[in-house]
């Protein structure tokens, strides 16, 4: 009997493959991206302690007004810029990028570009 191979299963396989190698530390935390159909969420995580250091999303109260009426890629770029500013505020300038099993196109790459433009290095 063949296994049921959906797009979600493929994303999970990619995510497990990436997470075997990508580990966030206090010096270089992990920038984790979760993309749903309508929203995009990002966190800066220290995996050694198991703490979320900073987060941003399109449902954030302060970003909600900025993203209204924009395309999803433009929203993702604004979220990337916001997470870069929040990370710098807590003293983080370098991260490892965890795309969450998503392909590095569209909203995921727009978020990464926005974070890089604001000075976050990965």
NORGI-V952512 format. One record per helix or strand of 2 or more residues. SS is the DSSP state (2 for helix, 1 for strand). FROM is the first residue (numbers start at 1). TO is the last residue. If there is no record, write none. Layout:
ss:SS from:FROM to:TO
ss:SS from:FROM to:TO
This chain:
ss:2 from:7 to:19
ss:1 from:29 to:35
ss:1 from:40 to:46
ss:1 from:51 to:57
ss:2 from:61 to:67
ss:2 from:72 to:89
ss:1 from:94 to:98
ss:2 from:107 to:117
